[in-house]
């Protein structure tokens, strides 16, 4: 029987609220090139393929203890899988539904009103 893990999936509107907090860690799981071209403010690039193994040492190096680890990728699929794996290991994780593509649409819509 497979273990049930729980994590949150949030909208762009909710992400904006989380970004007002100091104690969150926002991780961009897209390619390094995509991250370097543009990313959500406060995001840090992370290699999703090794994140499950490297997250303990990464968190230990932070000057704060994040209440939430928020993940996003291009369209939301990789961040969902990664969130599941991290949640299975007890991390407080959230995934941005729709990923960076949804964020870009959301930001464009906000600036056109």
Backbone torsions as a table, in degrees:
resi	resn	phi	psi	omega
1	UNK	NA	129.6	-177.7
2	UNK	-78.8	139.6	179.4
3	UNK	-69.4	138.5	176.8
4	UNK	-91.0	125.0	177.3
5	UNK	-115.0	148.7	-179.1
6	UNK	-121.6	138.5	172.3
7	UNK	-153.8	165.6	-176.7
8	UNK	-96.8	149.3	170.6
9	UNK	-119.2	126.0	-175.2
10	UNK	-119.9	162.0	176.4
11	UNK	-89.2	171.5	176.2
12	UNK	-63.2	-36.6	178.4
13	UNK	-60.7	-43.2	178.2
14	UNK	-68.0	-38.1	178.5
15	UNK	-59.7	-41.6	178.1
16	UNK	-57.8	-37.6	178.0
17	UNK	-67.5	-42.8	178.1
18	UNK	-63.5	-35.5	-178.4
19	UNK	-66.1	-14.5	176.3
20	UNK	-79.2	-11.2	-180.0
21	UNK	-92.6	146.6	179.3
22	UNK	-83.1	-21.7	-169.8
23	UNK	-102.8	37.8	173.6
24	UNK	-117.5	155.6	175.4
25	UNK	-121.3	117.9	-179.5
26	UNK	-102.8	118.1	-177.5
27	UNK	-112.7	127.1	176.5
28	UNK	-92.8	117.1	-176.6
29	UNK	-98.9	7.7	178.4
30	UNK	-73.9	-177.8	178.2
31	UNK	-64.2	154.7	178.9
32	UNK	-59.5	-39.2	178.7
33	UNK	-61.0	-44.9	178.6
34	UNK	-61.4	-43.0	178.7
35	UNK	-60.7	-45.4	-177.4
36	UNK	-67.2	-28.5	177.3
37	UNK	-70.9	-45.5	178.0
38	UNK	-169.0	152.0	179.4
39	UNK	-159.5	168.4	177.5
40	UNK	-69.8	137.3	179.0
41	UNK	-51.5	139.5	179.8
42	UNK	78.1	-1.0	-179.6
43	UNK	-75.2	147.9	175.2
44	UNK	-120.3	137.8	179.7
45	UNK	-74.3	142.0	175.8
46	UNK	-142.6	141.9	177.6
47	UNK	-81.9	108.3	-175.2
48	UNK	-63.0	-27.1	-177.3
49	UNK	-69.9	-26.3	-178.8
50	UNK	-115.4	2.2	-172.7
51	UNK	-59.3	-41.0	-178.1
52	UNK	-59.4	-34.6	179.8
53	UNK	-83.2	-33.0	-173.3
54	UNK	-94.9	-12.3	-175.2
55	UNK	-59.7	-38.2	-179.8
56	UNK	-60.4	-46.9	-179.6
57	UNK	-70.5	-33.3	177.9
58	UNK	-63.3	-47.6	-179.9
59	UNK	-65.0	-35.5	179.6
60	UNK	-64.0	-26.6	-179.4
61	UNK	-85.7	-3.8	-179.5
62	UNK	-80.4	149.0	177.6
63	UNK	-78.7	2.4	179.3
64	UNK	-145.9	164.9	178.1
65	UNK	-104.8	105.4	-175.2
66	UNK	-65.5	136.5	174.4
67	UNK	-72.6	-38.0	179.4
68	UNK	-132.3	142.0	169.0
69	UNK	-106.1	115.8	-177.5
70	UNK	-105.8	128.4	-176.7
71	UNK	-113.6	145.3	167.8
72	UNK	-147.6	154.8	177.9
73	UNK	-134.1	-155.0	-178.9
74	UNK	-68.0	-54.0	-174.2
75	UNK	-127.2	2.1	175.3
76	UNK	106.1	-10.8	-176.9
77	UNK	-75.5	-49.9	-179.6
78	UNK	-63.3	-40.0	-179.8
79	UNK	-66.4	-33.3	176.6
80	UNK	-64.4	-46.5	-180.0
81	UNK	-64.7	-41.6	179.4
82	UNK	-67.8	-40.2	177.5
83	UNK	-60.3	-42.2	178.3
84	UNK	-59.1	-46.0	-178.7
85	UNK	-65.1	-43.1	179.8
86	UNK	-68.1	-40.3	178.7
87	UNK	-63.0	-37.1	178.3
88	UNK	-60.3	-29.0	179.0
89	UNK	-95.0	11.4	172.9
90	UNK	90.2	7.8	-179.6
91	UNK	-82.0	143.4	178.0
92	UNK	-79.8	94.7	-168.5
93	UNK	-119.6	147.7	178.6
94	UNK	-133.4	144.8	175.9
95	UNK	-118.1	137.1	175.7
96	UNK	-80.0	113.7	178.3
97	UNK	-61.7	130.8	178.5
98	UNK	84.2	-10.1	174.8
99	UNK	63.9	-158.2	-176.2
100	UNK	-65.1	-32.3	178.4
101	UNK	-59.9	-42.3	178.6
102	UNK	-67.0	-40.0	178.2
103	UNK	-60.5	-44.6	-179.9
104	UNK	-61.7	-45.2	177.5
105	UNK	-60.9	-43.8	-179.3
106	UNK	-62.0	-46.3	-179.9
107	UNK	-65.0	-40.0	178.3
108	UNK	-62.8	-43.2	178.8
109	UNK	-63.6	-36.1	179.6
110	UNK	-68.6	-34.4	-177.4
111	UNK	-84.5	-11.4	179.3
112	UNK	-96.0	0.6	-178.5
113	UNK	-94.7	NA	NA
